[in-house]
Amino acid sequence: MWRSFFLAIGITLALFGLQGMAVEKVVTKFKDDPPPATSMWDNEPKVAPPIELTPPPWAPYSLLSSGVIVCLYSFTLPKRFKQ
């Protein structure tokens, strides 16, 4: 069970790292809280801008390398790992 758990974590980290190399920024559909109304007669709904996430340049490489290391670690675990 531990072997498959670490393998899944490693593959997930590696995929996030590859995805981070492919995209420049991520724009989410989730929005911040809308700005408050300026007056009590302001009935128009306020729309907040979407959130933009820009990963730092080192993040994809660290995610990819740590994912590969965790995958290699999962392959070295014995078949029957007892606690």
N, C-alpha and C positions, 0 to 999 in steps of 0.2 A: 504494500500500500504506500509506503514512504517513497519507494522508487518512482511510482507513477505520479505521486504528488510533486516531487522535485522536478520530474521531467515536464509536467504541465506548467509549472512556474517558470522553468527555463525557456520553454517554447514561447510562452506568453511574453516574457521579457525580450526575447530575441525578435519577435514579431513587432513589438512596440518600437524597438530600435530601428528595424528596417522601415517601418512606417514613418518614423521621425526623420529618416534620411530622405524620404520621398516628398514630404510636405514642407512648406515654408512657414505656414501658420495655420491654426485651426480656428474656425469661426463656429461657435456653438449656437444652437437655437435657444438655449436658456438665456434669459435676459435678467439683468439686474432689476432691482425694484424701480418702478417708474418714478420719475421726478414728481414731487408734490405739486398740487395745484397752486397757482399763484393767487387766485382770488376765489371767492365762494361762488362766483358766477361762471367759472371756467368748467364747462361740462364735457369738453372734448377729452377723450382718453389720451393720456400721454404714453408714447411708445419709447422705451429705452433702447439704446443701441445694443446689438448682440455683443457677447463677450468674445474677444479675440485672444488666443493663446499663442505665443511665439516661443518655441523651445530654444534654450540656449544651444550654441553650436556643439558643446561637449556632450549633451544629453543622449543623442542617438548612439554615439559610439560606446558610451558607458553602459547603456541598456543592452545593446547587442553583445558586448563582450561579457557582461555579467550573466546574460541569458545563456550564452554558449558555455561558460564555466559551470553554471548550475546543471546544464544538460550533461556535460561530461562527468560531473559529480554523481548524477543519478545513475549513469552507466557503471560506475565503480562500486555502487552499493551492492552488497550480496543479495542473492535472490530472496533469501529468507532472513530479513533483518529483524532480530529479536531485541526487545527493550530490556 
